Amino acid sequence: MALVIHEREVEGILILDLQGRLVAGEAAGALRERGNQAAKAENRNMILNMQGVDYIDSSGLGTLVAAHSTLSKAGGAMALMNLSKRGAELLILTKLATVFRIFDDEKAAVDSFFPNREVRRFDILDFVKSADKE
């Protein structure tokens, strides 16, 4: 399945709802281009909703890192939300969980862009413990 990207905005934060496979080729290129566009926009904050992503290859990981880097250099930020178990494991194994801001739900992800709001972060230890029980 090709990667489909739906855009929406919540409280001035761009949210990209991703559906499909984040792999080399058109999928990675489309997401990379959208990250570049966001970096040039007035509001450079973006959340990737990964709930519909069923597979990420090494090019997909590279695209996530590139988008994060591009937005950071432009003065913005990027967060990930609703990772699948496999996606979370991949970020943990590659140590990219220390690079990305990861959230379980949209409210927490949006709140993370506002310094005066309390934010409940993704807890890697809780994730590992719950994965061990399965």
C-alpha positions as CSV (number, residue, x, y, z in Angstrom):
1,M,0.0,0.0,0.0
2,A,1.4,3.4,-1.0
3,L,1.8,6.1,1.7
4,V,-1.2,8.4,1.9
5,I,-0.8,11.7,3.7
6,H,-3.8,13.6,5.1
7,E,-3.1,17.1,6.5
8,R,-5.0,19.0,9.2
9,E,-4.3,21.6,11.7
10,V,-5.0,21.7,15.5
11,E,-4.2,24.8,17.5
12,G,-1.8,26.0,14.8
13,I,0.1,22.7,14.7
14,L,0.3,20.8,11.4
15,I,-0.7,17.2,11.8
16,L,0.0,14.7,9.1
17,D,-2.1,11.5,9.3
18,L,0.0,8.8,7.6
19,Q,-1.6,5.7,6.2
20,G,0.4,2.9,4.6
21,R,4.1,1.9,4.3
22,L,6.9,4.4,5.0
23,V,9.5,2.9,2.6
24,A,12.0,4.0,0.0
25,G,10.7,5.6,-3.1
26,E,7.6,7.7,-3.5
27,A,6.5,7.3,0.1
28,A,9.8,8.6,1.6
29,G,10.0,11.3,-1.1
30,A,6.5,12.6,-0.4
31,L,7.1,12.8,3.3
32,R,10.5,14.4,2.9
33,E,9.0,17.1,0.5
34,R,6.2,17.8,3.0
35,G,8.8,18.3,5.8
36,N,10.7,20.7,3.6
37,Q,7.5,22.7,2.9
38,A,6.7,22.8,6.6
39,A,10.2,24.1,7.4
40,K,9.5,27.1,5.0
41,A,6.1,27.8,6.4
42,E,5.3,30.4,9.1
43,N,4.5,27.8,11.7
44,R,7.2,25.1,11.6
45,N,5.8,22.7,14.1
46,M,4.5,19.3,12.9
47,I,3.1,16.1,14.3
48,L,3.2,12.8,12.4
49,N,0.3,10.6,13.3
50,M,1.8,7.1,12.7
51,Q,-1.3,5.1,13.6
52,G,-1.9,4.0,10.0
53,V,1.7,3.2,9.3
54,D,2.1,-0.6,9.1
55,Y,5.8,-0.8,8.0
56,I,8.9,1.4,8.2
57,D,12.1,0.5,6.3
58,S,15.5,2.1,6.7
59,S,14.7,4.8,4.1
60,G,11.6,5.6,6.1
61,L,13.6,6.0,9.3
62,G,16.0,8.2,7.4
63,T,13.1,10.3,6.1
64,L,11.9,10.8,9.7
65,V,15.3,11.9,10.8
66,A,15.7,14.2,7.8
67,A,12.3,15.8,8.5
68,H,13.2,16.2,12.2
69,S,16.5,17.8,11.3
70,T,15.1,20.1,8.6
71,L,12.4,21.4,11.0
72,S,14.8,21.9,13.9
73,K,17.3,23.8,11.7
74,A,14.4,26.1,10.7
75,G,13.4,26.8,14.3
76,G,10.5,24.3,14.4
77,A,9.9,20.9,16.0
78,M,8.4,17.6,15.2
79,A,6.7,15.0,17.3
80,L,5.4,11.5,16.6
81,M,2.2,10.0,17.9
82,N,0.4,6.7,17.9
83,L,3.3,4.5,16.9
84,S,2.5,0.8,16.4
85,K,4.2,-1.7,18.7
86,R,6.6,-2.6,15.9
87,G,7.3,1.1,15.1
88,A,8.0,1.9,18.8
89,E,10.3,-1.2,19.0
90,L,12.2,0.0,15.8
91,L,12.8,3.5,17.3
92,I,13.9,2.0,20.6
93,L,16.3,-0.5,19.0
94,T,17.8,2.2,16.7
95,K,18.1,4.6,19.7
96,L,15.9,7.1,17.8
97,A,13.4,7.1,20.6
98,T,16.0,9.5,22.3
99,V,15.8,11.8,19.3
100,F,12.0,12.0,18.7
101,R,9.3,13.4,21.0
102,I,6.9,10.4,21.1
103,F,3.3,10.5,22.4
104,D,0.5,8.1,22.8
105,D,-2.3,10.5,21.9
106,E,-3.0,13.7,20.0
107,K,-3.7,16.0,23.0
108,A,-0.3,15.2,24.6
109,A,1.4,15.7,21.3
110,V,-0.2,19.1,20.7
111,D,0.3,20.2,24.3
112,S,4.0,19.5,23.9
113,F,4.4,22.6,21.7
114,F,3.1,24.9,24.4
115,P,5.5,25.4,27.3
116,N,2.8,26.3,29.8
117,R,0.9,23.0,29.4
118,E,1.5,19.8,31.3
119,V,2.5,17.0,29.0
120,R,2.3,13.2,29.6
121,R,5.2,11.7,27.6
122,F,5.6,8.3,26.1
123,D,7.1,6.1,28.7
124,I,9.6,3.7,27.1
125,L,9.9,1.6,30.3
126,D,6.2,1.1,30.5
127,F,6.2,0.1,26.8
128,V,9.0,-2.5,27.3
129,K,7.2,-3.9,30.4
130,S,3.9,-4.3,28.5
131,A,5.7,-5.8,25.5
132,D,7.3,-8.4,27.7
133,K,3.9,-9.5,29.0
134,E,2.6,-10.2,25.5
